[in-house]
Amino acid sequence: MAKAKTSKPQSYSVRVSDRAKHVSIKVSHLSEVEIVVPRGFDMQQIPEILKKRQEWIAKTTQRIAAERRSLTHELVPPSQISSPTFQSNSACDRC
């Protein structure tokens, strides 16, 4: 397995949550990084948290990007659709 880059994420968003008890880092399916912090959290700690978790963020971002690339290759519409209900094969007119 290739080693993940250990660079700071290019951009991230911070969300203050009334329900959060701890800091959490989320990476979306679009590789967007979000840091969720509890209300009253010292925002000056965020750069240090990002520094400590930068390898995980990079590895997770790369994994999600790879999964997204593989999904786009798998999403090919069929050239024919079989239907036992109609007992016929129909060519796909959008293919």
C-alpha positions as YAML, in Angstrom:
chain: A
units: angstrom
residues:
- id: 1
  name: MET
  ca: [0.00, 0.00, 0.00]
- id: 2
  name: ALA
  ca: [1.32, 3.44, -0.90]
- id: 3
  name: LYS
  ca: [2.15, 5.74, 1.96]
- id: 4
  name: ALA
  ca: [-0.26, 8.65, 2.34]
- id: 5
  name: LYS
  ca: [0.99, 12.16, 1.88]
- id: 6
  name: THR
  ca: [1.34, 13.99, 5.15]
- id: 7
  name: SER
  ca: [0.37, 17.45, 4.05]
- id: 8
  name: LYS
  ca: [-2.16, 19.71, 5.67]
- id: 9
  name: PRO
  ca: [-5.55, 19.66, 3.93]
- id: 10
  name: GLN
  ca: [-5.91, 22.50, 1.44]
- id: 11
  name: SER
  ca: [-9.16, 23.62, 2.98]
- id: 12
  name: TYR
  ca: [-11.46, 22.55, 5.74]
- id: 13
  name: SER
  ca: [-14.57, 23.78, 7.46]
- id: 14
  name: VAL
  ca: [-15.26, 24.03, 11.16]
- id: 15
  name: ARG
  ca: [-18.70, 23.36, 12.58]
- id: 16
  name: VAL
  ca: [-19.63, 24.14, 16.18]
- id: 17
  name: SER
  ca: [-22.08, 21.57, 17.55]
- id: 18
  name: ASP
  ca: [-24.17, 21.74, 20.70]
- id: 19
  name: ARG
  ca: [-24.32, 17.94, 20.73]
- id: 20
  name: ALA
  ca: [-20.59, 17.27, 20.25]
- id: 21
  name: LYS
  ca: [-18.63, 16.22, 23.32]
- id: 22
  name: HIS
  ca: [-15.29, 15.77, 21.52]
- id: 23
  name: VAL
  ca: [-13.60, 17.01, 18.38]
- id: 24
  name: SER
  ca: [-14.25, 14.88, 15.30]
- id: 25
  name: ILE
  ca: [-12.86, 15.06, 11.80]
- id: 26
  name: LYS
  ca: [-15.05, 13.98, 8.90]
- id: 27
  name: VAL
  ca: [-14.11, 13.49, 5.26]
- id: 28
  name: SER
  ca: [-17.05, 13.63, 2.84]
- id: 29
  name: HIS
  ca: [-17.51, 11.59, -0.34]
- id: 30
  name: LEU
  ca: [-16.16, 14.66, -2.18]
- id: 31
  name: SER
  ca: [-13.02, 14.61, 0.00]
- id: 32
  name: GLU
  ca: [-14.09, 17.73, 1.87]
- id: 33
  name: VAL
  ca: [-12.71, 17.91, 5.41]
- id: 34
  name: GLU
  ca: [-14.96, 19.06, 8.25]
- id: 35
  name: ILE
  ca: [-13.90, 19.51, 11.86]
- id: 36
  name: VAL
  ca: [-16.78, 19.30, 14.35]
- id: 37
  name: VAL
  ca: [-16.09, 20.92, 17.71]
- id: 38
  name: PRO
  ca: [-18.16, 21.28, 20.87]
- id: 39
  name: ARG
  ca: [-19.49, 24.71, 21.81]
- id: 40
  name: GLY
  ca: [-16.86, 26.66, 23.77]
- id: 41
  name: PHE
  ca: [-13.94, 24.82, 22.17]
- id: 42
  name: ASP
  ca: [-10.69, 26.79, 21.86]
- id: 43
  name: MET
  ca: [-10.37, 27.25, 18.07]
- id: 44
  name: GLN
  ca: [-6.64, 27.92, 18.41]
- id: 45
  name: GLN
  ca: [-6.18, 24.17, 19.02]
- id: 46
  name: ILE
  ca: [-7.42, 23.26, 15.54]
- id: 47
  name: PRO
  ca: [-4.06, 23.64, 13.71]
- id: 48
  name: GLU
  ca: [-2.39, 21.28, 16.21]
- id: 49
  name: ILE
  ca: [-5.22, 18.75, 15.88]
- id: 50
  name: LEU
  ca: [-4.90, 18.88, 12.08]
- id: 51
  name: LYS
  ca: [-1.15, 18.41, 12.36]
- id: 52
  name: LYS
  ca: [-1.58, 15.32, 14.55]
- id: 53
  name: ARG
  ca: [-4.23, 13.83, 12.25]
- id: 54
  name: GLN
  ca: [-2.76, 14.88, 8.89]
- id: 55
  name: GLU
  ca: [-1.67, 11.37, 7.92]
- id: 56
  name: TRP
  ca: [-5.16, 9.96, 8.64]
- id: 57
  name: ILE
  ca: [-6.79, 12.83, 6.70]
- id: 58
  name: ALA
  ca: [-4.49, 12.28, 3.69]
- id: 59
  name: LYS
  ca: [-4.98, 8.50, 3.72]
- id: 60
  name: THR
  ca: [-8.76, 8.81, 4.06]
- id: 61
  name: THR
  ca: [-8.98, 11.47, 1.35]
- id: 62
  name: GLN
  ca: [-6.96, 9.28, -1.03]
- id: 63
  name: ARG
  ca: [-9.08, 6.20, -0.24]
- id: 64
  name: ILE
  ca: [-12.32, 8.06, -0.87]
- id: 65
  name: ALA
  ca: [-10.99, 9.53, -4.13]
- id: 66
  name: ALA
  ca: [-9.93, 6.04, -5.29]
- id: 67
  name: GLU
  ca: [-13.35, 4.60, -4.40]
- id: 68
  name: ARG
  ca: [-15.06, 7.43, -6.29]
- id: 69
  name: ARG
  ca: [-12.87, 6.80, -9.36]
- id: 70
  name: SER
  ca: [-13.63, 3.07, -9.31]
- id: 71
  name: LEU
  ca: [-17.36, 3.73, -9.00]
- id: 72
  name: THR
  ca: [-17.41, 6.02, -12.04]
- id: 73
  name: HIS
  ca: [-15.79, 3.25, -14.08]
- id: 74
  name: GLU
  ca: [-18.39, 0.73, -12.92]
- id: 75
  name: LEU
  ca: [-21.42, 2.89, -13.71]
- id: 76
  name: VAL
  ca: [-21.92, 1.96, -17.36]
- id: 77
  name: PRO
  ca: [-25.51, 1.62, -18.55]
- id: 78
  name: PRO
  ca: [-26.44, -1.77, -20.01]
- id: 79
  name: SER
  ca: [-26.81, -2.09, -23.77]
- id: 80
  name: GLN
  ca: [-29.82, -4.41, -23.34]
- id: 81
  name: ILE
  ca: [-32.41, -4.88, -20.63]
- id: 82
  name: SER
  ca: [-34.11, -8.24, -20.13]
- id: 83
  name: SER
  ca: [-37.55, -8.31, -18.59]
- id: 84
  name: PRO
  ca: [-39.23, -11.59, -17.67]
- id: 85
  name: THR
  ca: [-42.50, -9.70, -17.27]
- id: 86
  name: PHE
  ca: [-42.57, -8.61, -20.92]
- id: 87
  name: GLN
  ca: [-40.58, -11.63, -22.14]
- id: 88
  name: SER
  ca: [-38.52, -9.56, -24.51]
- id: 89
  name: ASN
  ca: [-35.15, -7.91, -24.79]
- id: 90
  name: SER
  ca: [-35.13, -4.23, -25.50]
- id: 91
  name: ALA
  ca: [-32.18, -2.25, -26.77]
- id: 92
  name: CYS
  ca: [-31.31, 0.76, -24.71]
- id: 93
  name: ASP
  ca: [-32.05, 3.87, -26.81]
- id: 94
  name: ARG
  ca: [-29.86, 6.11, -24.62]
- id: 95
  name: CYS
  ca: [-26.69, 4.02, -25.00]
...
